[in-house]
Amino acid sequence: MEINYNNKVFNPVSNSENGEVDLSMQFRYKQEGNIVTSTYAGGRIRSGHLIALVDENGGLDMRYHQINTHGEVMTGICKSVPEMMPNGKIRLYEKWKWTAGDFSEGESVLEEQ
């Protein structure tokens, strides 16, 4: 499935309790070649950045780092699997893991706005 994420905006619709992403946040993706980036902030995140490689199925192999409202630098990894919804928009099923803090894992779902 060929997916171009450039200029697409994603909103979280669910997240595990141990995550810092607020459901009111937005992720605006930029894509050049097979590289996706995004800058984000909101809720418990003062500033965050992600970078990902897009595979041949549109999946994302992502790394992220962010500074939370406690002034902590948090880092993690995430694998996102896309689904095309009936309305033509993309839903991302994400499995992530902190590589800082408590090293816990979680899941989230994002949908294209």
OpenMM code with the backbone's topology and positions (N, CA, C; nanometers):
from openmm import Vec3, app, unit

residues = "MET GLU ILE ASN TYR ASN ASN LYS VAL PHE ASN PRO VAL SER ASN SER GLU ASN GLY GLU VAL ASP LEU SER MET GLN PHE ARG TYR LYS GLN GLU GLY ASN ILE VAL THR SER THR TYR ALA GLY GLY ARG ILE ARG SER GLY HIS LEU ILE ALA LEU VAL ASP GLU ASN GLY GLY LEU ASP MET ARG TYR HIS GLN ILE ASN THR HIS GLY GLU VAL MET THR GLY ILE CYS LYS SER VAL PRO GLU MET MET PRO ASN GLY LYS ILE ARG LEU TYR GLU LYS TRP LYS TRP THR ALA GLY ASP PHE SER GLU GLY GLU SER VAL LEU GLU GLU GLN".split()
positions = [
    Vec3(0.0861, -0.1180, 0.0000),
    Vec3(0.0000, 0.0000, 0.0000),
    Vec3(0.0898, 0.1231, 0.0000),
    Vec3(0.0825, 0.1997, -0.1057),
    Vec3(0.1623, 0.3220, -0.1183),
    Vec3(0.0913, 0.4349, -0.0439),
    Vec3(0.1580, 0.4912, 0.0552),
    Vec3(0.1005, 0.6012, 0.1328),
    Vec3(0.1998, 0.7164, 0.1336),
    Vec3(0.1497, 0.8358, 0.1064),
    Vec3(0.2310, 0.9547, 0.1225),
    Vec3(0.1734, 1.0325, 0.2402),
    Vec3(0.2544, 1.0512, 0.3452),
    Vec3(0.2091, 1.1163, 0.4678),
    Vec3(0.2298, 1.2676, 0.4651),
    Vec3(0.2867, 1.3212, 0.3564),
    Vec3(0.3216, 1.4628, 0.3554),
    Vec3(0.1993, 1.5525, 0.3753),
    Vec3(0.2092, 1.6431, 0.4713),
    Vec3(0.1053, 1.7418, 0.5062),
    Vec3(-0.0222, 1.6803, 0.5620),
    Vec3(-0.0194, 1.5532, 0.5996),
    Vec3(-0.1365, 1.4923, 0.6639),
    Vec3(-0.1320, 1.5232, 0.8134),
    Vec3(-0.2483, 1.5488, 0.8712),
    Vec3(-0.2600, 1.5811, 1.0130),
    Vec3(-0.3321, 1.4660, 1.0822),
    Vec3(-0.2730, 1.4165, 1.1912),
    Vec3(-0.3303, 1.3043, 1.2661),
    Vec3(-0.3662, 1.3472, 1.4068),
    Vec3(-0.4813, 1.2985, 1.4530),
    Vec3(-0.5280, 1.3227, 1.5893),
    Vec3(-0.5325, 1.1897, 1.6636),
    Vec3(-0.4826, 1.1859, 1.7871),
    Vec3(-0.4962, 1.0643, 1.8676),
    Vec3(-0.6430, 1.0415, 1.9021),
    Vec3(-0.6873, 0.9165, 1.8932),
    Vec3(-0.8231, 0.8821, 1.9364),
    Vec3(-0.8196, 0.7899, 2.0582),
    Vec3(-0.7031, 0.7301, 2.0867),
    Vec3(-0.6863, 0.6522, 2.2093),
    Vec3(-0.5379, 0.6414, 2.2397),
    Vec3(-0.5053, 0.6236, 2.3676),
    Vec3(-0.3670, 0.6056, 2.4101),
    Vec3(-0.3668, 0.5332, 2.5434),
    Vec3(-0.2623, 0.4558, 2.5672),
    Vec3(-0.2464, 0.3877, 2.6954),
    Vec3(-0.2233, 0.4913, 2.8060),
    Vec3(-0.2595, 0.4559, 2.9288),
    Vec3(-0.2494, 0.5488, 3.0413),
    Vec3(-0.1063, 0.5955, 3.0668),
    Vec3(-0.0062, 0.5119, 3.0344),
    Vec3(0.1325, 0.5474, 3.0601),
    Vec3(0.1920, 0.6352, 2.9504),
    Vec3(0.1110, 0.6748, 2.8527),
    Vec3(0.1568, 0.7640, 2.7466),
    Vec3(0.1414, 0.9094, 2.7860),
    Vec3(0.2139, 0.9972, 2.7172),
    Vec3(0.2054, 1.1401, 2.7451),
    Vec3(0.1248, 1.2160, 2.6406),
    Vec3(0.0868, 1.1498, 2.5320),
    Vec3(0.0125, 1.2162, 2.4250),
    Vec3(-0.1305, 1.2413, 2.4704),
    Vec3(-0.1713, 1.3658, 2.4580),
    Vec3(-0.3055, 1.4108, 2.4942),
    Vec3(-0.3962, 1.3941, 2.3706),
    Vec3(-0.5206, 1.3567, 2.3909),
    Vec3(-0.6111, 1.3321, 2.2788),
    Vec3(-0.6454, 1.4597, 2.2021),
    Vec3(-0.6117, 1.5775, 2.2559),
    Vec3(-0.6371, 1.7034, 2.1851),
    Vec3(-0.5209, 1.7435, 2.0944),
    Vec3(-0.4116, 1.6669, 2.0982),
    Vec3(-0.2929, 1.7021, 2.0199),
    Vec3(-0.3130, 1.6740, 1.8717),
    Vec3(-0.2277, 1.7383, 1.7911),
    Vec3(-0.2243, 1.7125, 1.6477),
    Vec3(-0.0808, 1.6859, 1.6059),
    Vec3(-0.0653, 1.5920, 1.5143),
    Vec3(0.0638, 1.5618, 1.4549),
    Vec3(0.0545, 1.5959, 1.3065),
    Vec3(0.1315, 1.6936, 1.2621),
    Vec3(0.1357, 1.7298, 1.1203),
    Vec3(0.2612, 1.6654, 1.0614),
    Vec3(0.2409, 1.5662, 0.9742),
    Vec3(0.3524, 1.4911, 0.9182),
    Vec3(0.4073, 1.5598, 0.7932),
    Vec3(0.5376, 1.5548, 0.7790),
    Vec3(0.6081, 1.5970, 0.6580),
    Vec3(0.6805, 1.4737, 0.6064),
    Vec3(0.6816, 1.4547, 0.4752),
    Vec3(0.7501, 1.3386, 0.4178),
    Vec3(0.8356, 1.3811, 0.3005),
    Vec3(0.9597, 1.3337, 0.2996),
    Vec3(1.0510, 1.3481, 0.1868),
    Vec3(1.1091, 1.2098, 0.1602),
    Vec3(1.0844, 1.1573, 0.0400),
    Vec3(1.1266, 1.0203, 0.0109),
    Vec3(1.0552, 0.9257, 0.1061),
    Vec3(1.1321, 0.8406, 0.1763),
    Vec3(1.0692, 0.7485, 0.2720),
    Vec3(1.0910, 0.7938, 0.4168),
    Vec3(1.1188, 0.9240, 0.4362),
    Vec3(1.1413, 0.9782, 0.5703),
    Vec3(1.0239, 1.0681, 0.6095),
    Vec3(0.9656, 1.0405, 0.7259),
    Vec3(0.8564, 1.1204, 0.7813),
    Vec3(0.9059, 1.1882, 0.9086),
    Vec3(0.8713, 1.3155, 0.9251),
    Vec3(0.9045, 1.3898, 1.0467),
    Vec3(0.7811, 1.4645, 1.0955),
    Vec3(0.7832, 1.4990, 1.2248),
    Vec3(0.6767, 1.5808, 1.2817),
    Vec3(0.7285, 1.6488, 1.4072),
    Vec3(0.6813, 1.7705, 1.4304),
    Vec3(0.7042, 1.8433, 1.5548),
    Vec3(0.5681, 1.8551, 1.6218),
    Vec3(0.5636, 1.8360, 1.7537),
    Vec3(0.4349, 1.8367, 1.8227),
    Vec3(0.4497, 1.8907, 1.9647),
    Vec3(0.3379, 1.9333, 2.0219),
    Vec3(0.3329, 1.9826, 2.1594),
    Vec3(0.1874, 1.9822, 2.2036),
    Vec3(0.1671, 1.9853, 2.3359),
    Vec3(0.0325, 1.9902, 2.3907),
    Vec3(0.0170, 1.8961, 2.5076),
    Vec3(-0.0826, 1.9217, 2.5896),
    Vec3(-0.1061, 1.8371, 2.7062),
    Vec3(0.0162, 1.8333, 2.7953),
    Vec3(0.0697, 1.7146, 2.8200),
    Vec3(0.1863, 1.6971, 2.9067),
    Vec3(0.3187, 1.7099, 2.8323),
    Vec3(0.3128, 1.7463, 2.7034),
    Vec3(0.4348, 1.7569, 2.6230),
    Vec3(0.4595, 1.9025, 2.5864),
    Vec3(0.5737, 1.9555, 2.6334),
    Vec3(0.6104, 2.0931, 2.6004),
    Vec3(0.6655, 2.1031, 2.4587),
    Vec3(0.7458, 2.0045, 2.4177),
    Vec3(0.8027, 2.0037, 2.2839),
    Vec3(0.8418, 1.8612, 2.2477),
    Vec3(0.8059, 1.8187, 2.1271),
    Vec3(0.8400, 1.6847, 2.0834),
    Vec3(0.8702, 1.6794, 1.9355),
    Vec3(0.9486, 1.5789, 1.8968),
    Vec3(0.9846, 1.5564, 1.7570),
    Vec3(0.9837, 1.4063, 1.7302),
    Vec3(0.9427, 1.3701, 1.6101),
    Vec3(0.9524, 1.2304, 1.5703),
    Vec3(1.0145, 1.2223, 1.4323),
    Vec3(1.0780, 1.1093, 1.4060),
    Vec3(1.1330, 1.0788, 1.2753),
    Vec3(1.1059, 0.9314, 1.2484),
    Vec3(1.0690, 0.9010, 1.1242),
    Vec3(1.0303, 0.7634, 1.0920),
    Vec3(1.0694, 0.7294, 0.9493),
    Vec3(1.0881, 0.6003, 0.9269),
    Vec3(1.1036, 0.5457, 0.7924),
    Vec3(0.9726, 0.4794, 0.7527),
    Vec3(0.9296, 0.5016, 0.6291),
    Vec3(0.8082, 0.4399, 0.5765),
    Vec3(0.8482, 0.3141, 0.5007),
    Vec3(0.7839, 0.2008, 0.5338),
    Vec3(0.8149, 0.0773, 0.4607),
    Vec3(0.7230, 0.0622, 0.3393),
    Vec3(0.7413, -0.0465, 0.2647),
    Vec3(0.6665, -0.0669, 0.1399),
    Vec3(0.5167, -0.0849, 0.1630),
    Vec3(0.4750, -0.1145, 0.2861),
    Vec3(0.3322, -0.1287, 0.3183),
    Vec3(0.2735, -0.0035, 0.3823),
    Vec3(0.3510, 0.1054, 0.3879),
    Vec3(0.3037, 0.2284, 0.4497),
    Vec3(0.3230, 0.2323, 0.5997),
    Vec3(0.3827, 0.1267, 0.6572),
    Vec3(0.4089, 0.1241, 0.8012),
    Vec3(0.5210, 0.2202, 0.8374),
    Vec3(0.5200, 0.2663, 0.9619),
    Vec3(0.6200, 0.3604, 1.0099),
    Vec3(0.7047, 0.2967, 1.1190),
    Vec3(0.8360, 0.3065, 1.1041),
    Vec3(0.9326, 0.2652, 1.2062),
    Vec3(0.9871, 0.3956, 1.2639),
    Vec3(0.9425, 0.4294, 1.3841),
    Vec3(0.9563, 0.5636, 1.4381),
    Vec3(1.0429, 0.5686, 1.5634),
    Vec3(1.1099, 0.6816, 1.5800),
    Vec3(1.1775, 0.7180, 1.7048),
    Vec3(1.1268, 0.8563, 1.7430),
    Vec3(1.1096, 0.8791, 1.8720),
    Vec3(1.0620, 1.0106, 1.9154),
    Vec3(1.1347, 1.0537, 2.0414),
    Vec3(1.1407, 1.1852, 2.0582),
    Vec3(1.1911, 1.2424, 2.1828),
    Vec3(1.1081, 1.3663, 2.2133),
    Vec3(1.0885, 1.3883, 2.3428),
    Vec3(1.0023, 1.4986, 2.3842),
    Vec3(1.0407, 1.5433, 2.5242),
    Vec3(1.0064, 1.6686, 2.5540),
    Vec3(1.0253, 1.7227, 2.6881),
    Vec3(0.8862, 1.7416, 2.7480),
    Vec3(0.8638, 1.6781, 2.8636),
    Vec3(0.7310, 1.6864, 2.9250),
    Vec3(0.7222, 1.8062, 3.0200),
    Vec3(0.6041, 1.8250, 3.0775),
    Vec3(0.5812, 1.9412, 3.1643),
    Vec3(0.6565, 1.9315, 3.2967),
    Vec3(0.7162, 1.8154, 3.3264),
    Vec3(0.8019, 1.8004, 3.4450),
    Vec3(0.9460, 1.8356, 3.4126),
    Vec3(0.9736, 1.8750, 3.2873),
    Vec3(1.1084, 1.9090, 3.2461),
    Vec3(1.1963, 1.7889, 3.2185),
    Vec3(1.1346, 1.6714, 3.1976),
    Vec3(1.2100, 1.5494, 3.1700),
    Vec3(1.2196, 1.5270, 3.0190),
    Vec3(1.3362, 1.4804, 2.9731),
    Vec3(1.3516, 1.4386, 2.8344),
    Vec3(1.3096, 1.2923, 2.8272),
    Vec3(1.2104, 1.2630, 2.7445),
    Vec3(1.1595, 1.1276, 2.7278),
    Vec3(1.1841, 1.0841, 2.5844),
    Vec3(1.2210, 0.9571, 2.5672),
    Vec3(1.2479, 0.9033, 2.4340),
    Vec3(1.1748, 0.7711, 2.4170),
    Vec3(1.1496, 0.7345, 2.2920),
    Vec3(1.0824, 0.6079, 2.2688),
    Vec3(1.0888, 0.5632, 2.1254),
    Vec3(1.0394, 0.4419, 2.1038),
    Vec3(1.0280, 0.3823, 1.9717),
    Vec3(0.8822, 0.3457, 1.9476),
    Vec3(0.8434, 0.3460, 1.8202),
    Vec3(0.7044, 0.3181, 1.7864),
    Vec3(0.6981, 0.2531, 1.6495),
    Vec3(0.6099, 0.1555, 1.6369),
    Vec3(0.5790, 0.0940, 1.5073),
    Vec3(0.4318, 0.1238, 1.4785),
    Vec3(0.4059, 0.1850, 1.3630),
    Vec3(0.2694, 0.2208, 1.3250),
    Vec3(0.2274, 0.1422, 1.2017),
    Vec3(0.1074, 0.0837, 1.2074),
    Vec3(0.0519, 0.0075, 1.0957),
    Vec3(-0.0713, 0.0828, 1.0456),
    Vec3(-0.0723, 0.1201, 0.9160),
    Vec3(-0.1856, 0.1969, 0.8636),
    Vec3(-0.3032, 0.1098, 0.8206),
    Vec3(-0.4211, 0.1680, 0.8292),
    Vec3(-0.5443, 0.1091, 0.7749),
    Vec3(-0.6158, 0.2204, 0.6999),
    Vec3(-0.6598, 0.1910, 0.5792),
    Vec3(-0.7398, 0.2878, 0.5050),
    Vec3(-0.8853, 0.2727, 0.5497),
    Vec3(-0.9420, 0.3828, 0.5996),
    Vec3(-1.0810, 0.3811, 0.6447),
    Vec3(-1.1738, 0.3992, 0.5241),
    Vec3(-1.3026, 0.3641, 0.5378),
    Vec3(-1.3967, 0.3779, 0.4255),
    Vec3(-1.4045, 0.5201, 0.3697),
    Vec3(-1.3758, 0.6207, 0.4518),
    Vec3(-1.3814, 0.7599, 0.4047),
    Vec3(-1.2536, 0.8034, 0.3334),
    Vec3(-1.1577, 0.7090, 0.3136),
    Vec3(-1.0342, 0.7402, 0.2433),
    Vec3(-0.9236, 0.7946, 0.3314),
    Vec3(-0.9544, 0.8166, 0.4583),
    Vec3(-0.8546, 0.8663, 0.5531),
    Vec3(-0.7761, 0.7492, 0.6116),
    Vec3(-0.6624, 0.7810, 0.6737),
    Vec3(-0.5735, 0.6789, 0.7299),
    Vec3(-0.5924, 0.6692, 0.8811),
    Vec3(-0.5999, 0.5463, 0.9302),
    Vec3(-0.5959, 0.5200, 1.0748),
    Vec3(-0.4646, 0.4486, 1.1016),
    Vec3(-0.3912, 0.4926, 1.2057),
    Vec3(-0.2640, 0.4322, 1.2431),
    Vec3(-0.2775, 0.3582, 1.3752),
    Vec3(-0.2437, 0.2297, 1.3740),
    Vec3(-0.2397, 0.1490, 1.4958),
    Vec3(-0.0947, 0.1448, 1.5422),
    Vec3(-0.0693, 0.1967, 1.6609),
    Vec3(0.0673, 0.2142, 1.7074),
    Vec3(0.0972, 0.1291, 1.8304),
    Vec3(0.2146, 0.0683, 1.8276),
    Vec3(0.2692, -0.0006, 1.9451),
    Vec3(0.3993, 0.0705, 1.9775),
    Vec3(0.4083, 0.1240, 2.1001),
    Vec3(0.5247, 0.2043, 2.1357),
    Vec3(0.5858, 0.1577, 2.2670),
    Vec3(0.7090, 0.2004, 2.2864),
    Vec3(0.7822, 0.1653, 2.4084),
    Vec3(0.8728, 0.2816, 2.4466),
    Vec3(0.8668, 0.3168, 2.5737),
    Vec3(0.9593, 0.4175, 2.6247),
    Vec3(1.1007, 0.3598, 2.6274),
    Vec3(1.1988, 0.4407, 2.5861),
    Vec3(1.3395, 0.4031, 2.6004),
    Vec3(1.4039, 0.4916, 2.7075),
    Vec3(1.3183, 0.5525, 2.7874),
    Vec3(1.3588, 0.6336, 2.9029),
    Vec3(1.2517, 0.6141, 3.0095),
    Vec3(1.2743, 0.6690, 3.1265),
    Vec3(1.1739, 0.6562, 3.2324),
    Vec3(1.1561, 0.5126, 3.2748),
    Vec3(1.0316, 0.4634, 3.2735),
    Vec3(1.0035, 0.3286, 3.3243),
    Vec3(1.0119, 0.2192, 3.2166),
    Vec3(1.0441, 0.2564, 3.0930),
    Vec3(1.0601, 0.1613, 2.9822),
    Vec3(0.9331, 0.0802, 2.9555),
    Vec3(0.8184, 0.1315, 2.9965),
    Vec3(0.6928, 0.0595, 2.9745),
    Vec3(0.6502, 0.0692, 2.8282),
    Vec3(0.5510, -0.0119, 2.7929),
    Vec3(0.4994, -0.0173, 2.6571),
    Vec3(0.3541, 0.0252, 2.6545),
    Vec3(0.3071, 0.0618, 2.5365),
    Vec3(0.1681, 0.1007, 2.5239),
    Vec3(0.1218, 0.0932, 2.3803),
    Vec3(-0.0036, 0.1285, 2.3603),
    Vec3(-0.0646, 0.1296, 2.2277),
    Vec3(-0.1469, 0.2555, 2.2125),
    Vec3(-0.1509, 0.3052, 2.0921),
    Vec3(-0.2341, 0.4216, 2.0627),
    Vec3(-0.2912, 0.4079, 1.9217),
    Vec3(-0.3947, 0.4863, 1.8946),
    Vec3(-0.4560, 0.4903, 1.7636),
    Vec3(-0.4667, 0.6358, 1.7240),
    Vec3(-0.4230, 0.6668, 1.6020),
    Vec3(-0.4334, 0.8009, 1.5464),
    Vec3(-0.5171, 0.7938, 1.4198),
    Vec3(-0.5938, 0.9009, 1.3935),
    Vec3(-0.6706, 0.9066, 1.2698),
    Vec3(-0.6409, 1.0359, 1.1984),
    Vec3(-0.6359, 1.0260, 1.0649),
    Vec3(-0.6133, 1.1440, 0.9832),
    Vec3(-0.7320, 1.2382, 0.9963),
    Vec3(-0.7004, 1.3646, 1.0079),
    Vec3(-0.8049, 1.4675, 1.0249),
    Vec3(-0.8760, 1.4923, 0.8938),
] * unit.nanometer
topology = app.Topology()
chain = topology.addChain("A")
for resn in residues:
    res = topology.addResidue(resn, chain)
    for name in ("N", "CA", "C"):
        topology.addAtom(name, app.Element.getBySymbol(name[0]), res)
